[in-house]
Amino acid sequence: MSKSAGIVIIGNEVLSGKTQDTNSYFLCTELRQLGVEVQKISTIPDVIELIGHEVAAFSQRFDFVFTTGGVGPTHDDVTIEGIAHGFGLNVVRHPDIEQRMRQRLGADVNEARLRMANVPEGAELLATEALFAPVVKIRNVYIFPGIPRILQERFHTIKERFRDTPYFLKNVYVKYGEGVIATMLNEVLAKFPQLLLGSYPMLDIPEYKVKVTLESKDPDYLERALQSFLSSLPDDAIHRID
C-alpha cells in the first residue's frame, strides 16, 4: 500500500480569500511524484485549539502530515503553540535557532523575532541550512512556513525521505463524452479493482472531450487495464495516448 499523507493549511488569510493557497497544489504534485498518496487537505483558521485538534487527528490517520503557515513573528502565528497543544507538549525555545538568529540580527533581535525559534518540546530540525525557517518535525508532522517560495525550497531539501514505490500513469484522450464512455469505465474498474481511474471532461478543447487517467504502482497491471479499456472503445474514439 502507498504511504499516505494529509495536508493542513493554516491561516485566516486563506479562508477569507486574501491569499490564494498554492502550497497544497505544490505538495500534492510533489508527493504524487514521490509515490505518496495525499488523502485529505484541510484549511483551518489561526486558532490554537483547532490547530491542535486537526493536526493530532491527521497524525493518527496518515503516515505523513504537512502543515503550512503560521510560523512567523506576529500575533496570528500560532501554529507551533497549536501543534504543541494537540500533542500535550510544552513550547520551548530551540537553542540552535536562537543562536543563529542572534548572530544574524545582533542588536536588532527582539522577542517577536525570537518567537520564530519556538518549537514543540522534542522537535527535530530539518533543512537546517535555513536561517530563520528550518522545517520543524514533531512525530510524523512536518511544519513548513506558508510563503510558497520558502516552502518549496525547504521541501526539495528533504523530499527524498518521503519517496515510496512510484505511480505509473497513462493518459487517454477520448473524443466521446462521459455519457458515452461511462459504461466502459465501469467495466474496466470492475475487471481491475486496484486501478486508480479518473475521468475529466474538457469543455474548451475541440480535439477531445474527456481525459481518462489510469494509474497503478504495478506497470504490468496498468498495461493490462489500459489495453482492456482501449479495446472497449469505438475505433475512432481515441485522440491520443501518453
N, C-alpha and C positions, 0 to 999 in steps of 0.2 A: 504494500500500500504506500501511497505517496505520503511524504511529510506534509503536515497541514499547517496553515498559518492564519492568523487573524490580525487585522489592522485596526487600530483605534486612532482616529483623527480627533485631536483635541483643540478646541478654540471657538469662542463665541463668534469670531470674525468669519468663520466658515458658515456657521448656521445662520448668520444674519445676511449673508451674501456680500459682505465687504471684501472677502478674499475667496478666490476660486481654488478649490483643492485640486492640485495636480500630483500631490505626493502619493495618494492611493493608486492612481493610474501607473505611476512610475514603479512602485513596489510590486504591483500585480504583474506588470510586464516582466520585470527582472526576475521575480520569484518563479514565474512560469518557465522562463528560460533555464532556470536552475533545477527544474523538476519539482518544485514545491507548489502545492495546491492551496491557493487562498480561498478560504471557505466563508469568511464573513468580514465585512467592513462596517465599523460603527463610527459615527460622528457625534461627539458629545461636547457640552459646554465646559467652561473652566470652573468646575465645581469639585472640590476635593473629594467629597463623599461619593459622587457619581463616578469620578475617575477611578477611585479605589475599587468600587464595586465592579465596574466594567472590566478593568484590566485583570483583576483577580479571577473573574469568571472566564475571561479569554485564556488566561494562563492554565486553567484546569482543562479547558476544552481543546486547545490547539498545541501543536509541537513548538511553534514559534509565535511570538506576539511582537508586533511592531507598533510603537506609538510615535506620533509626530506632533510637535507643538508644545508650547507651554513650559519651555525650559530657559527663558530669558530672565532679565533682572527686574521686571515690572510686577505690579500688583496682581495681574491676571495670569502670571506664570506659576501655576500651582501643580504642574504635572508630577514633580518629584514628591511633593507632600501627599498628593492623591495616591500615588502608587505605594508609597510607604504606608499610608493609612490602610490601603486594601490588603496589604500583606502583614499588617500588625507590626511594622518595623519603625524604628526611630529614623529621623533625618539627621545625618551627620555631615560635617564639612570634610571633603576629601583633601588630605594634605597635599597631594601631588598637584591637583588643580589649583589649589590656593597658592602654593608656592610659585607656580608658573605665572599666575595672574599678578601676583605682587612683583615678580621680576619684570614682567612686561609693562605694567602700568605705573609702577613706582608710586609717586605721591598722588597719582590720580585714582588709585584704588579706593573704593568706598564700599559700604555694606551692601548696597544694591547690587553692585557688580559681583561681590563675593557670594551672593546667593547662587550664582551660577556654578559654584564649587560644591553645592549641596548635593548629596546623593542618599538613597535609601541605605541604611546600615547593611554592610556586607556586599555592596555592589562591586562589580568588576568594571574596569575601564577598558574600552576597545578603541581602536583608531586613535591612539594616544598622541600621535604627532600633531593632532589638532590642539590649538592653544586653549580656546575657550569652550569648545563644544565637542569633546570626545563622545563616543557612543557609550552610554551607561547601560550595563547589563545587570539585571537582577532576576535570578532564577532563569526562566525562559523568555523574559521580556527584554526587548531592545528599545531603548529610549532615544529617539532621534530629535534633533531640532526641527522646527517647522519650515525654515527657509529652504525652498526646494534645492537651490544650488548646493548648499552645505549638506543637506540630507543625501543628495546623490553622491557627492564626493565621499562622505563617510560610508555609505552603503557599499560602494565599489571597493573600498579598502577591506571590508570584512566579508564580502558576499560569498567567498568560497566555502566558508564554514556552513553554509546552508545547502550546498549542492547535493542533489539526490539523483536518482535514475532519471534521465531526461524524458520529456514527452516527444513523441513523433507526430507530425501533423501533416495532413493532406487537405487542401482546399479544392472544392469542386464548384465551378461557376455554372449555374444551370439557367437555361433560357426560359424555363417554365416557372410559374408562381408556386407558392407553398400549397395552395389548394390542390394543385395537380400532383405534387410530389410527396404530400404528407403520408400517403399510404406506403410509398417506397421507404420513407424514413422510418416509419414504424416497423416495417418488416426487417430492415437491416438491424435495427436495435434489438428486435426480438431474437434474431439469429446471433447477434454479438452483444450480449448484455453488458459487457465490461467496456464497450466502446464509449468514448465521450463524443457525443454527436451534437452539433449545433447547426441551426438554420437561421439565416439572417436576410430578410428581404432588402433589396436595393431598389430604391424608388427613382433615382435620377441617373441610372446607368442603362442606356438603351441596349447594350450588348447582352446583358443577362439580368435575370430578375431575382435570383437567390444565390447567396454564397453559403455553401454547405461545408462545415468543418468536421473532420474526423480525426480523433486523437487517441493515442494509446502509448503506453510505455513499452509495449511489445511490438516491434516493427512488423513481424510476420502476421500477428493478429490484425494489425492495422491494414496491411495489404490485402488480406483475405476479406475484410469488411469492405474495403474500398471496391474491390472487384465485384463483390456481391451487389453493392449499391449501384455501380455503373451498369451492370448487366440488367438491372431492373428498370432503367430509364429508357425512354424512347430514343431511337437512333440519333435524332437531331437535337437532343436536349442539352448537350454539353458544349459550353462555350470554350472553357479551358480547364486544365487541372495543374495545380502547382503544389 
